[in-house]
Amino acid sequence: MVLYAAVFAVTLGLCLYAVVRYLRHDRQAMVLAFIILMAAVSSWELLNFLVDAATTEQLKLLGKNAVNAVVYPVYVYGVLALALVYTNNERWVGLVVAGCAVQIVVTGAALVVAPELLYESHGLVTRGPFTVAGVTVDQFVTLDRTLEPMFLLLWVQGQLFVPVAGVILVRYIHQPPRVFVPGQVDAMLVGIGAPLAASFLLISGAVPPAWNPVDLSFLITAVAFALAVFRYRLLH
């Protein structure tokens, strides 16, 4: 929960910084896309915090479903939109926004009808205490769940969108003449690539769902985008 709070604070700070810049300056599409992406990450971490704080199976499942139905689509489509805007391909952003809206509506409606469409819930389970890297963690309650096939389909979609965004960025910087600040694309690739790599650990079974490494990887995302904004002047 402390880690979730830290990532939330960093990404929310970046989001608010971008909002101020967007309102006070020329309202660039790049800044707006960045705002949406940071809002998605900060919302993801806030919901994770609330899910961990919840003490009932229903609330924990509701929080997980909210992430998958709303925040996850905004994040994966936001990554793609950011890459398109950065590479001056704004003409495709409208389709990205429409796709995101449709997915939110369809997934949200499906989860209202079938709350365990993505996860089969087995109730609450107590874990801990244990020690990791010299840090002792007390007992905590988590949702014992099994990933369903529909979750895997949702995951595959994200694994397609994020690499496509990466390819768009890499192709852009290798097609001269291009004007960009060295380090911007590298930081962005690290930021969007960390959750992608972490998700493979989850799906492969290397890490159980209760220890979702994707949530932890957003710390790398937050640091990478902070570097992109404040060191490599991404929004300038």
N, C-alpha and C positions, 0 to 999 in steps of 0.2 A: 504493500500500500504506500510505503514511503517512496518507492521508486515511481509508482504511478503518479503520485503527487508531484514529484520532481519533474517528470517529463511533461505533465500537464502544465506546470508553471512555465517551463521553457517555451513550449509550443504556443501556449496562450499569449505569452509575452511577445513572441514573434508575430502572432496573428494581430494583436492590438497595434503593434508597431507598424505593420503593413496597412492596417485600416487607417491610421492617422496619415500615413504617407499617401494613401490613395485619395483621401478626402482633401488633403492640403495641396496636392500637386496635380499632375495631368491625368489622373485616373486611368493609368495604363492597364491593359488587359492582363499583362504579366503579373502585376501586383494583385489584381483581383483573383487570378488563378492561385497565387501563393496564399492569399487569405483563406480561400476555400480549403486548400490542402492542409494548412495548419489548423484550421477549425475542425477538420475531420480527425486529425491526430489527437488534438486536445480533448475533443469529445469522446474519442475512443478510450483515452486514459481516465477521463472522469468517470465514465460508465464502469470501467474496470474497478476503479476505487469503490464505487457504490455497490458493485456486485460483491466485492470482497467484504464490504461492511454489512451487507444484508445477511440475515440469519435464517431465512426461510428458503425452501427449494423453489417456490413459485417466483419469488423476487429475483433470485439468482438466474433462473432460466429466462425470465422476462428481460433482464439486463443483457444477457448473452444474445438473445434474439434481437434486441434493439440494435446492438452493434452490427449484427449480420444483415439486418434488414435495411438499415439506414446509413450507419456510419461507414461500414465496409464499402458499399457502392460509391459513396461520395469520395472515399479515399482512392479507390482504384481508378475511377473515372477522373478524379482530380489530378492524379499523377499523369495520366494521358493528356489531359487538357493543358497542364503546365508545360509538358514537352512540346505540344503543338504550338502554343503561344510563344514559347521561347524561340522556336525555330521558324517563326513567321508563317505558320500554317493555320491561322485563325479561322479559315473558311470551314474547317472540319469541327470546330468546337461546338457548333450548334447541334450536330449529330451526337456528340459525346454527351451534352447536357440532356438531350431527349432520351438517349439510352439509359442514362442514370435515373431519370425520373420514372421511366417505365419499370425499371428493375426494382426501385424502391416500392412502387405501388404493388407490383405483382408479388414480390417477396413478403412485404408487410401483410398483405391480405392472406397469403398462404399460411403465414405463421400465426395469424389470428385464428384461422380455422384449425390448424394443426400445430400447436406450440412445440411439439417434439419432432418436427419435420427435419431439423438439422442435427439435433442431439436427442438420443434416448437417455432420459434422466433416470438415475438409479437412487435418487435421494441425496442427502448430505452425508459427508464422510469427514471424520476428524483426522488431520495429519499433523506430524511433528510430535514432540520437538525434535530438532536436528540441527546440525552445525554445518555451514557451508563457508569455506574460506575463512574459518575462524570466527564467523558470526553465528550466534545461536538464535534460532527461530523458535518461538513458542508454538504451542498448539493452535491450530486455526481450523475453521470449518470451510469446506469447499464443496462444489457441486460435482458429484460423481456422475460422469456422463460418457456415452459412447458416440463417436462420430457416425452419422448416418450417410448413405450414398449422396443425398442431396447436398450435404455439406461439402463433399468431395467435388461435386460439380461446381459449386460456388467457388471453391478453392481453385479449381482449374482455370476458371475465368480470370481470376486475379493473376494467376501465373502467366496468362497470355498477355494481359493488358500491360503489366509492369515491364516485362522484357521489350514489348513493342515500343513503349516510351523510351526505354534505354537505347534501342536501336535508332530511333528518331534523333535523339540527342547526339549519339556518336556519329551518325551519318552527316549531321549538320556541321559538326566541327571539322570533318574531313572533306568537305566540299568547298574549296576556296573559290572566290574570296569571302571569308566570313569575319565579322568583327565581334569578338567576345573577349571577356576577361579570363585569362588562364586561371584555372582552379574552380571556376563556377560550375562547369559541367561535371568535373570530378567529384565535387562535393554533392551535387545533386544525384549523381549515380550511386554514391555510397549511401545517401539518405534513403533513396527508394529501393536500393538493392538489399539493405539489411533485413527488412521484414520479409522479403522474398526468400532469402537464404534461411531465415529462421523458420519460415512456414514449412520448408522441406523437412526440418528436424521434427516438426509436429506430425506431419502426415506420414513420415517414414516410421514413426513409432519410437524414434530415438528419445523423445521426451513425451511424457503422458500429457493428455489434454489439460489436467489441472495445473501443469507448469508450462503453459503456453509461452514458448520463447518469442513469439511474435510481439507480445506485449513488452517484453524486455528489450527487444531490438529497437523499439521506438526511441530508446535513449540515444542510440547511435544516430537515428534519423534526426532527432532534435539537435544534437551537437553538429551534425553535418550541415543542416540547413542554417543553423546559427552562424557557422563559418561562411557559408555561401552568402549570407546577407551582410554580415558585419566585416568580414575580412575581404571577400571577393566582390562585394558591392553588387549583389544580384539584383536588387531593386532600384538601382541607380541608372 
